[in-house]
Amino acid sequence: MEKTYLGNHETEETDWVKLGETEKCDGVKWSIYRKSQPTSAEWDYIKVVANGRAARKANYWLSWNGTRFGMGGDFSKLAQHRKELCNMVLSFMDGWE
């Protein structure tokens, strides 16, 4: 049986604001958070979190510049291992601003 991990949801006390949720993907819904005080003027920090337990990985930290995600390690993992979720998050972010 594959190991599962619990999503680590953020709160306003930790400076993250929930933007919304995806439809179910890999058996769970996923929440999308944005850092309310980003340290960069060009990039927003985005966190995608499983609402429950998910196989392999339950939290992804991403960078978004308003039109695309940065090509960091977690984005590569998301695109490679959870393509459907990656597409859902891209669609959500395209409609967010």
C-alpha angles and dihedrals in degrees: 000000000000118000116250130208132207120239114246106222119204128224134208087258088067093050097252124124123201112238099182148288138273128229115265114296123174088001098304140075117242128219122217119213133185126206104244094210107038117191092220127064091209101047136051116208112231129189123197112200133185114239092225131346123340132184119255099351135014102180130053125185113205140173120225125190097188096269107039145009121255113251096244127145098271093048090053091050091048093049093046102041103026106031094159092052091045090055091048092052092046091052091047093050093046088058096039101079 
